[in-house]
């Protein structure tokens, strides 16, 4: 439930401030976990076709939200201007 609340606040903030670029796929309407690797693959293969060097690093932050204190996370989000309304 906490994650849904935070997601809603973040979505509202990034839409109002237009912080997310067109390359963002996660949590973006009309895009999905399937469109991301397709766009990534297209970009990387075009660079390889051009003879450019390509390095890829994969990071998994999923465990970060499972281990962080929600009070600390809420405090940091407030400092970023993402005010959470508790009811």
Residue pairs with C-beta under 8 A, 6 or more apart in sequence:
2 70
3 65
5 84
6 73
6 74
6 77
6 84
7 27
9 77
9 82
9 83
9 84
10 27
10 77
10 82
11 27
13 19
13 81
13 82
14 20
20 28
23 39
24 31
25 31
25 32
25 33
25 35
25 36
25 39
26 33
26 36
44 54
44 56
47 54
48 54
65 73
74 84
77 84
78 84
